[in-house]
């Protein structure tokens, strides 16, 4: 099965790791996971500083190389909220609770273009020790670390 997933992955935290693990699980042993990584120009719209694309890609590839051994994967730049998901031939998109609306929108746009609808798989966000979502913003604010442990 060909699966798509996307994000900024800065910093790569336990929530991202759950999202990626689920993507590879759904793809299966003979599948392929396409990871859309937010480009520098698209990430520049964020309210906080973002590491350069090359650094985020290297960190992501290092993590995947050390954890994923049998399933094919590709990292491609994500220049907008849809990337290649509108036109690409794939079977499923994996999202968090936060990004579910984007996946629904992708399917609407695919249908409008005569493309087949793709399955949407939503994961639950990973909670930090305080019961709130682990998020890159919270990590950058110094509230939690990448595993959700409280820092303040």
C-alpha positions in Angstrom: 0.0 0.0 0.0 1.2 3.5 -0.8 0.8 5.9 2.1 1.3 9.7 2.5 2.0 11.7 5.6 3.3 15.2 6.1 4.6 17.7 8.6 7.3 20.1 9.6 8.9 17.6 12.0 10.8 20.3 14.0 11.7 19.1 16.4 11.0 15.5 15.8 9.0 14.5 18.9 7.1 11.5 20.2 3.9 12.6 18.5 5.7 12.7 15.1 7.2 9.3 15.9 3.7 7.9 16.5 2.4 9.4 13.3 5.3 7.9 11.3 5.1 4.5 13.0 1.4 4.3 12.1 2.2 5.3 8.5 4.6 2.4 8.1 2.2 0.0 9.9 -0.6 0.8 7.4 1.8 0.7 4.4 2.7 -2.9 5.4 5.9 -4.8 4.7 5.7 -4.3 0.9 4.3 -0.7 1.0 5.8 2.7 0.4 5.5 5.7 2.6 5.9 9.2 1.1 6.7 11.8 3.7 6.0 15.4 2.8 8.4 17.6 4.7 7.4 21.3 4.9 9.7 23.4 2.7 11.5 26.4 4.1 9.1 28.8 2.2 6.0 27.0 3.5 7.4 26.7 7.0 8.2 30.5 7.1 4.5 31.1 7.8 4.8 29.5 11.2 4.9 31.8 14.2 8.1 30.3 15.6 11.5 29.7 14.2 11.9 26.6 12.1 15.2 24.8 11.4 16.2 24.7 7.7 14.7 22.1 5.4 18.1 20.3 4.9 18.6 19.9 8.7 15.0 18.7 9.3 15.3 16.3 6.4 18.7 14.9 7.7 17.2 14.5 11.2 14.1 12.7 9.8 16.2 10.4 7.5 18.5 9.6 10.4 15.5 8.6 12.6 14.0 6.5 9.8 17.2 4.8 8.8 17.6 3.7 12.4 14.1 2.5 12.9 12.6 1.4 9.6 14.5 -1.4 7.9 12.2 -3.2 5.5 9.6 -0.7 4.1 10.4 1.8 1.3 10.1 5.5 2.1 10.7 8.8 0.3 10.9 12.3 1.7 9.7 15.1 -0.6 9.3 18.8 -0.1 5.9 20.0 0.9 5.4 23.5 -0.6 1.8 23.9 0.5 -0.8 22.1 2.7 -1.5 19.5 0.0 1.8 18.7 -1.6 1.5 16.0 -4.2 -1.5 14.5 -2.5 -4.0 16.0 -4.9 -2.6 14.3 -8.0 -0.5 11.4 -6.8 -1.6 7.8 -7.0 -1.7 6.5 -3.4 -4.0 4.6 -1.1 -4.1 6.3 2.3 -3.1 9.5 4.1 -2.2 9.4 7.8 -3.0 12.5 9.9 -3.3 13.6 13.5 -6.4 15.0 15.1 -5.0 18.4 14.3 -4.6 17.8 10.6 -7.7 15.8 9.9 -9.5 18.7 8.2 -6.6 19.0 5.6 -7.1 15.3 4.7 -10.8 15.8 4.2 -10.1 18.8 2.0 -7.5 16.7 0.0 -10.2 14.1 -0.8 -12.7 16.8 -1.9 -10.1 18.3 -4.2 -9.2 14.8 -5.6 -12.8 14.1 -6.3 -13.2 17.4 -8.1 -10.3 16.5 -10.3 -11.7 13.0 -11.0 -9.1 11.3 -8.8 -10.0 8.4 -6.5 -10.7 9.1 -2.9 -8.0 7.9 -0.5 -8.5 6.3 2.9 -7.9 8.7 5.9 -6.3 7.2 9.0 -6.3 9.5 12.1 -4.0 8.9 15.0 -4.6 10.3 18.5 -2.1 13.0 19.5 0.4 11.9 22.1 -0.1 13.6 25.5 2.6 15.1 27.6 2.8 14.6 31.4 0.3 17.4 32.0 -2.4 15.8 29.8 -2.0 18.3 26.9 -0.8 17.4 23.4 2.9 17.2 22.8 3.6 19.9 20.2 6.6 21.6 18.6 5.3 24.9 19.8 5.2 23.8 23.4 8.7 22.3 23.1 10.0 25.6 21.6 8.4 27.6 24.5 10.4 25.4 26.9 7.2 23.9 28.5 8.1 20.2 27.7 10.8 18.1 26.1 10.4 16.0 22.9 9.0 13.1 25.1 6.4 15.3 26.8 8.2 15.6 30.2 7.5 19.0 31.9 10.4 21.4 32.0 8.9 24.3 34.0 
